[in-house]
Amino acid sequence: MHDRSGVRTMSLTRVVLATGRSVDLADVRFTSTYGGLDGYPCKPFNDLVIRGLLSATERSFPTAPVHLVPPPREYPHHYPGAYGPVEVLPPVACVGSFRSTPLDPALAYSALTVIWFQRTTRVPSECDADAALRAVDWETLARDQEF
């Protein structure tokens, strides 16, 4: 639990964005980026994985906007296959439901669901979260909610 202005909130962890805004992680889901891959990772397959994650996340979290942190893509020195060169995303796809103080003080809280990729299943925390996750523009992307 975290204490914010005397109000205790239940969250898994708190992440401090680059702007200094604290956001609470209420729900997190980890999946293997390449679980069940039959073939090799390439741009067409990676784009399909990302579109699928976006679609599933929008259905699972319909009340908050969904934002994709563009994943880093690596191009190891392998021979290209039928679908082009090998392109590798980080092995863990993450979906997190975040909440923070409201953008408009008349409302209860602001919310944003974020999709990002990382190398481990470690839950991001405070200022040690990945720089790309901490760079999320909360004020532009999040939406205020009522209870």
C-alpha positions as CSV (number, residue, x, y, z in Angstrom):
1,M,0.0,0.0,0.0
2,H,1.1,3.5,-0.7
3,D,0.3,6.7,1.1
4,R,-0.6,9.7,-1.1
5,S,-2.0,12.8,0.6
6,G,-3.3,10.8,3.5
7,V,-5.2,8.4,1.2
8,R,-3.9,4.8,1.3
9,T,-4.1,3.0,-2.0
10,M,-3.7,-0.7,-2.8
11,S,-1.2,-1.3,-5.6
12,L,1.5,-3.7,-6.6
13,T,4.1,-1.0,-6.9
14,R,4.6,2.6,-7.7
15,V,6.6,3.9,-10.7
16,V,7.9,7.5,-10.9
17,L,7.7,8.9,-14.4
18,A,10.4,11.1,-15.8
19,T,8.1,14.1,-15.2
20,G,8.1,13.2,-11.5
21,R,4.5,12.0,-11.5
22,S,3.9,8.8,-9.4
23,V,1.7,6.2,-10.9
24,D,0.5,3.1,-9.1
25,L,0.5,-0.3,-10.9
26,A,-2.9,-1.9,-10.1
27,D,-2.6,-4.9,-12.5
28,V,0.2,-6.4,-14.4
29,R,0.3,-9.3,-16.9
30,F,3.4,-10.9,-18.3
31,T,3.5,-13.1,-21.4
32,S,6.2,-14.7,-23.4
33,T,6.8,-12.6,-26.6
34,Y,7.6,-15.7,-28.6
35,G,5.6,-18.4,-26.7
36,G,4.5,-21.0,-29.3
37,L,6.5,-19.5,-32.1
38,D,6.8,-21.9,-35.0
39,G,9.4,-20.4,-37.2
40,Y,11.7,-17.4,-36.5
41,P,11.1,-13.9,-35.2
42,C,10.9,-11.4,-38.0
43,K,9.2,-8.0,-38.6
44,P,5.9,-9.4,-40.0
45,F,5.5,-11.8,-37.0
46,N,6.5,-9.1,-34.5
47,D,4.0,-6.7,-35.9
48,L,1.3,-9.4,-35.6
49,V,2.3,-10.0,-31.9
50,I,2.0,-6.3,-31.2
51,R,-1.3,-5.9,-33.0
52,G,-2.7,-8.9,-31.1
53,L,-1.5,-7.5,-27.8
54,L,-3.1,-4.1,-28.5
55,S,-6.4,-5.7,-29.5
56,A,-6.5,-8.1,-26.5
57,T,-5.6,-5.3,-24.1
58,E,-8.3,-2.9,-25.4
59,R,-10.8,-5.7,-24.8
60,S,-9.5,-6.5,-21.3
61,F,-9.3,-2.9,-20.2
62,P,-12.1,-1.1,-21.9
63,T,-12.4,1.9,-19.5
64,A,-8.9,3.2,-19.9
65,P,-6.9,4.3,-22.9
66,V,-4.2,1.9,-24.1
67,H,-0.7,3.0,-25.0
68,L,2.1,1.0,-26.6
69,V,5.7,1.9,-25.6
70,P,7.5,1.1,-28.9
71,P,9.6,-1.9,-28.3
72,P,13.3,-2.0,-29.1
73,R,14.0,-4.3,-32.0
74,E,17.3,-6.1,-32.4
75,Y,18.7,-7.5,-35.6
76,P,21.2,-10.3,-34.8
77,H,23.5,-11.5,-37.5
78,H,21.5,-14.5,-38.9
79,Y,20.7,-15.4,-42.4
80,P,17.3,-14.0,-43.4
81,G,14.5,-16.4,-43.9
82,A,11.5,-16.3,-46.3
83,Y,9.9,-13.4,-44.4
84,G,13.0,-11.2,-44.2
85,P,15.8,-10.7,-41.7
86,V,15.6,-11.9,-38.1
87,E,14.2,-9.2,-35.8
88,V,14.0,-9.9,-32.1
89,L,11.9,-8.1,-29.5
90,P,12.6,-8.4,-25.7
91,P,11.3,-11.8,-24.5
92,V,8.6,-10.5,-22.0
93,A,5.5,-8.7,-23.2
94,C,4.0,-6.7,-20.3
95,V,0.5,-5.1,-19.9
96,G,0.1,-2.8,-16.9
97,S,-3.0,-1.0,-15.6
98,F,-1.8,2.3,-14.0
99,R,-3.6,4.9,-11.9
100,S,-2.5,8.3,-10.6
101,T,-4.0,11.5,-9.3
102,P,-6.6,13.0,-11.5
103,L,-5.7,15.4,-14.3
104,D,-8.8,17.4,-13.3
105,P,-9.0,17.7,-9.5
106,A,-12.8,17.4,-9.7
107,L,-12.5,13.7,-10.7
108,A,-11.4,10.7,-8.7
109,Y,-8.2,9.5,-10.5
110,S,-6.5,9.2,-13.9
111,A,-5.9,5.8,-15.6
112,L,-3.8,4.4,-18.4
113,T,-3.1,0.9,-19.6
114,V,0.4,0.5,-20.9
115,I,2.0,-2.2,-23.1
116,W,5.7,-2.5,-23.0
117,F,8.4,-5.2,-23.5
118,Q,11.3,-6.0,-21.2
119,R,14.0,-8.7,-20.7
120,T,12.7,-10.1,-17.4
121,T,9.5,-10.7,-15.4
122,R,10.6,-8.2,-12.8
123,V,7.9,-5.8,-11.8
124,P,9.0,-2.2,-12.5
125,S,9.4,-0.1,-9.4
126,E,10.0,3.6,-8.4
127,C,12.7,5.2,-10.5
128,D,14.4,1.9,-11.6
129,A,11.7,1.1,-14.2
130,D,12.8,1.0,-17.8
131,A,13.5,4.5,-19.2
132,A,10.9,4.1,-22.0
133,L,8.2,3.2,-19.5
134,R,9.1,6.1,-17.3
135,A,8.9,8.5,-20.4
136,V,5.2,7.8,-20.9
137,D,3.4,11.2,-21.4
138,W,0.7,10.7,-18.7
139,E,-0.8,14.1,-19.1
140,T,-1.5,13.5,-22.8
141,L,-2.4,9.8,-22.8
142,A,-4.2,9.1,-19.5
143,R,-7.9,9.8,-19.0
144,D,-9.7,10.8,-15.8
145,Q,-12.1,8.4,-14.2
146,E,-14.9,8.6,-11.7
147,F,-15.5,5.9,-9.1
